[in-house]
Amino acid sequence: MATSPPYPAPPGEASGGTLRHAHWWQRPWVRYGALITLLTLSGLVILALVREQTGTQGFLVGLGLAVLPVPLLLAVFRWLDRVEPGPWRNLLFAFAWGACAAALIAIVANSFATRWIATATADPAGADTLGATVIAPVVEETAKAAAVLLVFLFRRRDFTGILDGVVIAGVTATGFAFTENILYLGTAFGTDQLTGGSGVASVTAATFFVRVVMSPFAHPLFTVLTGIGFGMAALSTDRQRLRRVLLPLCGLLLAMGMHALWNGSATLGHFGFFAVYGAFMVPMFGLLTWLVVWTRHRELRTVRVELPAYAVAGWLTPAEPFALGSMRARRLARQYARRYGGKPAARAVAQYEAYATSLAFLRHRGRLGRAGTDFVTRERELLLELWHRRGAARPALDHAARVTAPPVPVAAAPWPAHGAYGPPSPGHPAYGHPAHGQPPYGHPYPAYDPNAYRP
């Protein structure tokens, strides 16, 4: 299984995780502590509110039913993220924010707004309709978008493109839908307890069918539009400031519009609901699925196109760009390493794959003029991380490349036999910033020992 690379600590955090000259509120442990405290308190409050509305028995029933689609949705978003796996802490934060903070904001704000409208208009039924079709989409999508914004601002190194936005937004929405489903399913169960409903004709069964069976992707579908906006903003240059602001806003407005349309379909009766579901929800789901799968294939193509420059310079072997640009070859490389080197070797290969992918994306952004001022520093960090793991990764990737490569005559083999590779020689110009063309690293690295990792 692919794992995210342990990114080198920023300057000042290498020892003890503290900034030497930073104020106390700028220290990482203070920020992490505040964030964990906020999410924990939000979780406790939302737990109490949901339990108060559903009762203990209804809460347990709702929890048991609401958890069913969660593993599937998380697995889908993690699969999309496997080309360049992001840190688990980002996904954990996104899910916790959606399930706790965003859900709490939505419950409090929606309830307050609906009551205020009902009091002002003396029309409770109209207030409920307005709250569901106007207030709820605005409040909920804004609350979920806050998680994407926080990752975009404070984990910018992990947020490099559309797929990153899709994954963070989707996981956040999955957490939000999980809490919301507990509330709806628990309330439906309480209604059945009062009316004596049971079986297929019960309110609980109908709610489960609509929310878990028919539309488990509804909330992720809405919020993914916001994530795509942030992902497109991440591809913009620092000079395109207006674009970086407008694209996320456009994505958020589209998410609110789709959410409002979905909620409004409930007021159109059964035929209106199914018409909206078939005419808008299913096609939009198919379109977004195609978009993210196409983006995933494009990222793999970027790896295959950008990494050969480092192979020419001697940092990678000729076989590696091909193997790293294929998910099947990556999986075979990890399996090979695990078979002959155990879990540590497999972990090293997975980290090598993640670092190499980050390197390819970094060079791609540099070639397009979208790289930041830390391009050379970041490139050096990634190359050094690859070099430290070459002993386990090179034989495994070489094996995977040979297994997955199309059959060719032996005389035309595209890469030499294992053991023929070496490090860049002291006089060999290593690959540098594509815009400057300067050979930045002239360090003579120790010779590659093919016996360091031999099955």
C-alpha positions in Angstrom: 0.0 0.0 0.0 1.3 3.4 -0.9 2.3 5.6 1.9 2.9 9.3 2.1 6.5 10.6 2.3 7.7 11.9 5.6 8.4 15.4 4.3 11.5 17.1 5.6 10.8 19.5 8.5 10.8 23.2 7.6 13.7 25.2 8.9 13.5 25.6 12.7 11.3 22.6 13.3 14.0 19.9 13.0 14.8 20.0 16.6 12.0 19.5 19.0 9.4 20.9 16.6 9.7 24.5 17.9 10.6 27.7 16.2 13.6 29.4 17.9 12.5 33.0 17.3 8.7 32.5 17.0 6.0 33.7 19.3 4.4 31.1 21.5 1.2 31.0 19.4 3.3 30.3 16.2 4.8 27.1 17.6 3.6 23.9 16.0 2.6 22.2 19.2 0.4 25.2 20.1 -1.4 25.1 16.8 -1.8 21.3 16.8 -3.1 21.5 20.4 -5.6 24.2 19.6 -6.8 22.3 16.6 -7.2 19.0 18.4 -9.0 20.8 21.3 -11.4 22.5 18.9 -12.3 19.3 17.1 -12.6 17.4 20.3 -15.0 19.9 21.8 -17.0 20.1 18.6 -17.3 16.3 18.6 -18.5 16.2 22.2 -21.1 18.9 21.6 -22.3 17.4 18.3 -22.6 14.0 20.0 -24.7 15.5 22.8 -26.9 17.4 20.4 -27.5 14.4 18.1 -28.2 12.1 21.1 -30.6 14.6 22.5 -32.6 14.7 19.3 -32.6 11.0 18.6 -32.4 9.4 22.0 -29.8 6.8 23.0 -31.4 3.9 21.1 -32.0 6.0 18.0 -28.4 7.3 18.2 -27.0 3.7 18.3 -29.2 2.6 15.4 -28.3 5.7 13.4 -24.6 5.2 14.1 -24.7 1.6 13.0 -26.4 2.4 9.7 -24.6 5.6 8.9 -21.1 4.0 9.2 -21.8 1.5 6.4 -20.9 3.7 3.4 -18.0 5.4 5.1 -15.3 2.8 4.4 -16.3 2.5 0.8 -16.2 6.3 0.2 -12.8 6.7 2.1 -11.4 3.8 0.0 -12.4 5.5 -3.2 -10.8 8.8 -2.3 -7.7 7.1 -1.0 -7.5 5.2 -4.3 -7.6 8.5 -6.2 -4.8 9.8 -4.0 -2.4 6.9 -4.6 -0.5 8.6 -7.4 0.9 11.1 -5.0 -0.3 10.0 -1.5 -0.9 12.9 0.9 -0.2 12.6 4.6 -2.7 10.7 6.6 -3.0 13.6 9.1 -4.5 15.7 6.3 -7.2 13.1 5.7 -7.8 12.6 9.4 -8.2 16.3 9.9 -10.6 16.6 6.9 -12.8 13.8 8.2 -12.8 15.1 11.7 -13.6 18.6 10.6 -16.5 17.4 8.5 -17.9 15.1 11.2 -17.5 17.5 14.1 -16.8 21.1 13.4 -18.8 21.5 10.1 -21.7 19.4 11.4 -21.9 21.5 14.6 -21.8 24.8 12.6 -24.5 23.4 10.3 -26.8 22.3 13.1 -26.6 25.5 15.1 -26.7 27.9 12.1 -29.5 26.0 10.3 -31.7 25.8 13.5 -31.2 29.4 14.4 -31.9 30.7 10.8 -35.0 28.5 10.4 -36.4 29.6 13.8 -35.7 33.3 13.0 -37.5 33.0 9.6 -40.4 31.2 11.2 -40.8 33.9 13.8 -40.4 36.7 11.4 -42.9 35.3 8.8 -45.2 33.3 11.1 -45.0 30.5 8.5 -43.2 27.5 10.0 -43.7 25.4 6.9 -42.3 28.0 4.6 -39.4 28.6 6.9 -38.5 24.9 6.8 -38.6 24.9 3.0 -36.5 28.0 2.8 -34.1 26.7 5.3 -33.6 23.4 3.4 -33.3 24.9 0.0 -31.4 28.2 0.7 -30.0 28.4 4.2 -28.7 24.8 4.5 -26.7 24.7 1.2 -25.0 28.0 2.0 -24.1 27.1 5.6 -23.1 23.5 5.0 -21.0 24.0 1.9 -19.2 27.0 3.5 -18.5 25.0 6.7 -17.1 22.1 4.6 -15.1 24.4 2.4 -13.3 25.8 5.5 -11.4 22.5 5.8 -10.3 22.6 2.2 -9.2 26.2 2.7 -7.2 25.4 5.8 -5.3 22.6 4.1 -4.7 24.8 1.1 -3.3 27.6 3.2 -1.3 25.7 5.9 -0.4 22.5 4.0 0.4 24.1 0.7 3.2 21.6 -0.1 0.6 18.8 0.1 -1.9 20.6 -2.1 -0.6 20.7 -5.6 -3.5 20.0 -8.0 -7.1 19.0 -8.7 -6.9 15.5 -7.2 -5.6 16.9 -3.9 -8.7 19.2 -3.8 -11.0 16.4 -4.7 -9.6 14.1 -2.0 -9.6 16.7 0.8 -13.1 17.9 -0.1 -14.5 14.4 -0.6 -13.2 13.1 2.8 -14.5 16.3 4.5 -17.9 15.7 3.0 -17.9 12.0 3.9 -17.3 13.0 7.6 -20.2 15.5 7.4 -22.6 13.1 5.8 -21.7 10.5 8.4 -22.8 12.7 11.3 -25.9 14.0 9.3 -26.9 10.4 8.5 -26.7 9.5 12.2 -29.2 12.4 13.0 -31.6 11.5 10.1 -31.6 7.8 10.7 -31.8 8.1 14.4 -34.8 10.5 14.1 -36.5 8.1 11.6 -36.0 5.2 14.1 -37.6 7.3 16.8 -40.6 8.1 14.6 -41.0 4.4 13.9 -40.9 3.7 17.6 -43.8 6.1 18.1 -45.9 5.0 15.1 -45.1 1.3 15.2 -43.5 1.2 11.8 -41.3 -1.7 11.0 -39.8 -3.6 8.1 -39.5 -2.3 4.5 -42.4 0.1 5.0 -40.8 1.9 8.0 -39.5 5.4 7.9 -36.0 4.1 8.9 -35.9 1.8 5.8 -37.0 4.6 3.5 -34.5 7.0 5.0 -31.7 4.4 4.7 -32.6 3.7 1.1 -32.6 7.4 0.0 -29.5 8.6 2.0 -27.3 5.5 2.1 -28.2 3.4 -0.9 -29.3 5.9 -3.5 -27.2 8.9 -2.6 -24.2 8.1 -0.4 -22.1 10.3 -2.8 -24.4 13.4 -2.6 -22.4 15.4 0.0 -19.0 14.4 -1.5 -20.4 15.3 -5.0 -21.3 18.9 -3.9 -18.1 19.6 -2.0 -15.8 18.1 -4.6 -16.9 21.0 -6.8 -15.3 23.3 -4.2 -12.2 21.1 -4.1 -11.8 21.3 -7.8 -11.9 25.1 -7.6 -9.1 25.0 -5.0 -7.2 22.4 -7.0 -7.3 24.7 -10.1 -6.2 27.6 -8.0 -3.2 25.5 -6.8 -2.1 25.1 -10.4 -2.1 28.9 -10.9 1.0 31.0 -10.5 1.6 33.4 -7.6 1.0 36.3 -10.0 -2.5 35.1 -10.9 -3.9 36.2 -7.6 -7.4 37.0 -8.9 -7.6 33.6 -10.5 -6.5 32.0 -7.2 -9.4 33.7 -5.4 -12.2 33.4 -8.1 -11.7 29.7 -8.9 -12.4 28.5 -5.3 -15.4 30.9 -5.1 -16.8 29.6 -8.3 -16.4 26.0 -7.1 -18.2 26.9 -3.8 -21.1 28.6 -5.6 -21.5 25.6 -7.9 -21.5 23.3 -4.8 -24.2 25.5 -3.2 -26.3 25.4 -6.3 -26.1 21.6 -6.7 -26.9 21.2 -3.0 -29.9 23.6 -3.2 -31.2 21.7 -6.3 -30.9 18.4 -4.5 -32.6 19.6 -1.3 -35.3 21.4 -3.3 -36.2 18.2 -5.2 -37.7 16.9 -2.0 -40.4 19.5 -2.3 -41.4 18.4 -5.8 -42.8 15.0 -4.8 -41.6 11.6 -5.6 -41.6 12.2 -9.4 -39.7 15.5 -9.0 -37.2 13.9 -6.8 -36.4 11.0 -9.2 -36.4 13.5 -12.1 -33.7 15.6 -10.4 -31.8 12.5 -9.4 -31.8 11.1 -12.9 -31.4 14.3 -14.9 -28.8 16.1 -12.7 -27.2 14.0 -9.9 -26.3 10.8 -11.9 -24.9 12.7 -15.0 -22.9 15.0 -12.7 -21.6 12.1 -10.8 -20.5 10.4 -14.0 -18.9 13.6 -15.3 -16.9 14.2 -12.1 -15.9 10.5 -12.0 -14.6 10.8 -15.5 -12.8 14.0 -14.7 -10.9 12.7 -11.6 -10.0 9.4 -13.3 -8.7 11.3 -16.4 -6.7 13.6 -14.0 -5.2 10.6 -12.3 -4.1 9.1 -15.7 -2.7 12.5 -16.6 -0.7 12.7 -13.4 0.8 9.3 -14.2 1.7 10.5 -17.7 3.4 13.6 -16.1 5.6 11.2 -14.1 6.6 9.3 -17.2 7.4 12.5 -19.1 9.2 14.5 -16.4 11.4 11.9 -14.7 13.6 10.8 -17.7 15.5 14.1 -17.3 16.7 12.8 -13.9 17.5 9.4 -15.3 19.7 11.1 -18.0 21.5 12.9 -15.2 22.1 9.7 -13.3 19.8 10.3 -10.4 17.4 7.6 -11.5 17.9 4.4 -13.5 16.5 4.3 -17.0 13.8 1.8 -16.0 12.4 3.9 -13.1 10.4 6.5 -15.1 8.4 3.8 -16.8 7.8 1.8 -13.6 6.9 4.9 -11.5 4.4 6.0 -14.2 2.4 2.7 -13.8 0.3 1.9 -10.8 0.6 -1.8 -11.5 4.4 -1.6 -11.7 4.4 0.3 -8.4 2.4 -2.3 -6.7 4.6 -5.1 -8.1 7.7 -3.2 -6.8 6.3 -3.0 -3.3 5.3 -6.7 -3.3 8.8 -7.6 -4.6 10.5 -5.6 -1.9 8.2 -7.0 0.8 8.9 -10.6 -0.4 12.7 -10.3 -0.2 13.3 -7.4 2.2 10.3 -7.4 4.5 8.1 -4.5 5.6 11.0 -2.0 6.0 12.0 -2.5 2.3 8.4 -2.3 1.1 7.9 0.9 3.1 11.1 2.4 1.6 9.9 1.6 -1.9 6.5 3.2 -1.2 8.2 6.3 0.1 10.6 6.3 -2.9 7.5 6.2 -5.2 5.9 9.1 -3.4 9.0 11.2 -3.4 9.6 10.5 -7.1 6.1 11.6 -8.0 6.5 14.8 -6.0 9.7 15.4 -7.9 8.0 14.9 -11.2 5.2 17.3 -10.3 7.7 19.9 -9.0 9.6 19.8 -12.3 6.4 20.0 -14.3 5.4 23.2 -12.4 8.9 24.6 -12.8 8.7 24.0 -16.6 5.4 25.8 -16.8 6.7 28.7 -14.6 4.4 27.8 -11.7 7.1 26.7 -9.2 7.8 28.8 -6.1 11.0 30.4 -5.0 12.0 27.3 -3.1 12.2 25.2 -6.2 15.9 24.4 -6.0 15.7 23.7 -2.3 12.7 21.4 -2.6 14.3 19.6 -5.6 17.4 18.9 -3.7 15.4 17.6 -0.7 13.5 15.2 -2.9 16.6 14.0 -4.8 18.4 13.3 -1.5 15.4 11.4 -0.1 15.4 9.3 -3.3 19.1 8.6 -3.0 18.9 7.4 0.6 16.3 4.8 -0.4 17.8 3.7 -3.7 19.2 0.4 -2.2 15.7 -1.0 -1.7 13.9 0.8 -4.5 16.1 0.2 -7.5 16.0 -3.6 -7.7 12.3 -3.6 -6.9 11.4 -1.0 -9.6 13.8 -2.7 -12.1 11.9 -6.0 -11.5 8.5 -4.3 -11.8 9.5 -2.5 -15.0 10.7 -5.8 -16.6 7.5 -7.6 -15.7 5.1 -4.9 -16.9 7.1 -3.8 -20.0 5.7 -4.8 -23.4 7.7 -7.7 -25.0 10.7 -6.4 -27.1 13.7 -8.1 -28.6 16.6 -8.6 -26.1 18.9 -6.4 -28.3 16.5 -3.6 -28.1 15.9 -3.7 -24.3 15.3 -0.1 -23.1 17.4 -0.4 -20.0 20.6 -2.2 -18.9 20.7 -5.2 -16.6 20.5 -4.8 -12.9 23.7 -3.8 -11.3 24.9 -1.6 -14.2 23.7 1.6 -12.6 25.9 4.0 -10.7 25.6 7.4 -9.1 26.3 10.6 -10.8 30.0 11.0 -11.1 31.7 13.9 -9.3 32.1 15.8 -12.6 28.6 14.9 -13.9 26.3 17.9 -13.9 23.2 16.9 -11.9 19.8 18.1 -13.0 19.0 21.6 -11.8 16.2 24.1 -12.1 14.9 23.9 -15.7 14.5 27.6 -15.9 18.1 28.4 -14.9 19.9 25.4 -16.3 22.6 25.5 -13.6 24.1 22.3 -12.3 23.4 22.9 -8.5 24.7 19.7 -7.0 28.3 18.7 -7.5 28.6 16.4 -4.5 30.4 13.0 -5.2 27.9 10.5 -3.7 29.1 7.1 -2.6 29.0 4.4 -5.2 25.9 2.3 -5.5 26.4 -1.1 -4.0 24.2 -3.7 -5.8 24.8 -6.1 -2.9 23.2 -3.7 -0.4 19.8 -5.1 -1.3 19.8 -8.5 -3.0 16.9 -11.0 -2.9 
